[in-house]
Amino acid sequence: MNGFWLQVLFGGLTSGSIYALVAVGLALIYRATRVINFAHGEFVVIGALTAASLVDPIGLPLAAAAVLGVVAAGATGFLFERLVLRPMGDKPVFVLILCTLGCSIAFRGAEMLLWGKDPLRLPSFSSGTSWKIGGAAILPQALWVLGVTAVVMMIVGFVLQRTAYGKAVRACAENSTAASLAGIDVKSVIAWTHLASAALGGVAGVLISPIAAIDFQSGLLLAIKALTAAIIGGLDRMSGVVLGGLLLGVIEAFSTVFISSAMKDAFAFAILILLLMVRPQGLLGLRRTQ
Amino acid sequence: MIKIDGRRRSTAAIMLSGMLIAICASMYGVHAQSKEEPIKIGGMFSTTGILAGSGSEALAGAQILIEEINSAGGVNGKPVQLVAVDDESRPEQGVSLLKRLIQRERVSAIAGPASTVVSASLSPILNDSKVAAVGCICFLGPITPYEFSTFPLSGIMANLGQFATSHNVRKIGVISQSGALAELVQRTQLPILEKLGFEIVGFEQFQASDTDVTPLLARLQSKGAELIFAAGSGAPAALIAKNFKQVGYPGIFWTYGGNATASFINLVGDAGDIVNMGGYKILVYRELPNSDPMKARLTSFADEYLKKTGKEPGLYAAYGYDTALSLVEAIRVAGPDREKIRDALEAQKNLRTLNGLINRSATEHNGMQTDWVKVRLNVAEKKYQLIQ
C-alpha cells in the first residue's frame, strides 16, 4: 500500500505549499515592521480574483492576466500602507495588527462587491492531467506552487541577507529610530516592503487559484493558516517559514486520514502549542537574547 | 502631548466611514415599502457566506414567483411582499433575523431557508412562535409541526440507487464536508442507501476550506469503493471531482443535482467530464422533448431567471420558486392567518411545481415527488446534458 502513503503525503504537500507561499509574504512584513499583517490574505484573494476575472469574461491570455493580478495585489498593498498604516504613525505594533485585522474585513466587503460571492478559478498553468509517481498522483500545478515557493524563498532570503535594501529592512525592524539616524529612509523602505509583500501575495493567489477555490472570504483563513505555518517554522527565517508551511500541510493530511478531519485543526494547533513550549522561536527561528 | 495632524485625522475619518458603509451595505439590502397593505412573507436565504451560491439562487427563484403573482393581481386581491433577509450562512444570525421577521415585520409565513445548516437552529423558534416555514432543506430529526420542505430527500437517494444499479455498483464510498451536512448525510441519507442494498465501505469527512482530498480518495479506494458519492455542495464538491480525476480513480463519480450551477462548471474545469449528478428537469430544460408537459413552464421560468440574474437557473432557483409557490397557494386557500396557513400547507395535494408534484399530509411535510431524468456534465460545451 505504498501508493496510499505517498498519496497522503502528496495531498499534504499540495496544501502545505499553499500555506508556505502565503506565509513568505507575511514573514517579510513581519521582518520589516514586526507587524503581523492579517490583511495579507486579501492580497492573495485580490491577485487570484483579478487574474481569474481577466481570463474568463475579458479573455486576456493567462500570462498577461497573471501579471496583472500580481500588479493589482502589489498596488493594493502599497496603497494600504500609504493610506492606512502610515497615517497611524508610530502607534504600538498591537494597534497596527488590530488595524490590519479590521482592514481585512473591509477588503473582504469590497471584494464581494467587485467579484461577487462565487469562487473564481484560473485554468491550470500546464496541462491539467496529473503526474503519477509511485502509484500516487500529484497535480503539475502543485509542483508549480512548490517550485515558485522555493525560488521566492531563495530570492527573498538572499535580498534580506546580502543586499543593502535587505540590511535596511532588518535595521528598520531592529530599531527604526536608529535606522533613520543612520541615514535610512525608513518610510520608503517600509513602503517598498509592503509593495513587495503584497505582490508576493498576488503571486501566491495566481498560483493557487487553479487548485483552491478562492472567493472573497478565503483571505483571512489563508492568513491565519500561513501565520500558524510561519510560527511553526520560525518567522525569522524564510527557510523556516516554508518548512513550517509544508509541515503543517502534511500534519493536517495525516491527521485527517488517521484521526479525523474534524480534529485536523485542533491537532495542528496542539502541535503548535507544544512546539512553542519547547522551542518558542520556531523550528528554524533564531533564538533572541535580549 | 500627542498632536494629531488635522489632515491625517480627516483622512482616517473618511476611511473609517467608508469601511462602515461597506460593512453595513454588505449586511442588509434596503427594501422598499409598498403603499397598499400587502401580505408579508419572510424570505430567509443565505446570500453571503459559504451557502451564498444556493441561497442567492433560491432567493431569485422565490422573487420571480412573487413578481408573477403580483403582476397577476396578487393573492385574493392583495399584493404579496417578500421581506428578504440574509443569514450570512450563519445559524446564529438566522435565529436573530427570524425573530425580527416574526416579531417586527409580522410576516405571515417564511420562505426558506435553503440550507439544513441554518434550518436546524430555526426549528424551535418556528414551533414556539407558531409560524410555518417552507424551505428547500432536509429534515434532520422527526417532522415538526411548522416546518415544510420542497426538497426530495428520499427521492435523491432513490435516484442515486437507480444510477448505481444501472452501473452494477455495489460498494459506495462517501466523502462529505464535515459539520451539519456530514451529520445529515450520515443520519438520513446513508440508511436509505443501505436499505436499497448498497454497502457503504467508507464515510470520510473534510472541511469546506480544504484544498486537497486525495488522501481520502486513496483510503476509499483501498476499501474497494466502486462509486464515490460526493456529498458536498459547491466548491467542496468540485474539489472532490477534481481530485477524483487527478488520481485517476477507477470508479464512478456522483454528486447532488444541487451542484449543477454555472459556478460549479467553472470550478471543476476540465475534470468535469467524470461528473454524474442527480437529474432534475430544470438542468436540461432545453433538451427536454416537446412532448414533456413541464417544458413550456420550465422554459418561461428560465427566461425570466436569465433576465433577472443574467445566469442560467440551477436547481436551487427552482427550489426557491417552489417554496414560494407552495406558500402562496396555501395563502390563497387560508388567507394571511399564520395558523391557517400551516394547516393549508399540510393539506396540499397534487400541487404542480417546477421540480415535481407535491402531496403533503400530517406525517409528510416534504411530499415532493421529483420528475427524474438522467443528467451528466458536458465539459466541452459547459452545460448539463440529458442522457436518454
Interface residues (C-beta under 8 A of the other chain):
Chain A: M1 G3 F4 Q7 V8 F10 G11 G12 T14 S15 I18 D56 L83 V84 P87 G89 G102 C103 I105 A106 G109 A110 M112 L113 K117 D118 P119 L120 R121 P123 S124 G128 S130 K132 A136 A137 L139 I208 P210 I211 A212 A213 D215 Q217 S218 L221 A253 F254 T256 V257 S260 S261 A262 K264 D265
Chain B: R8 T11 A12 M15 G18 M19 A22 I23 A25 S26 T47 T48 G49 I50 A52 G53 S56 S178 E204 Q205 F206 Q207 S209 D210 T211 D212 V213 T214 P215 L216 L217 A218 R219 Q221 S222 G234 A235 A238 L239 K245 Q246 V247 G248 S263 N266 L267 G269 D270 A271
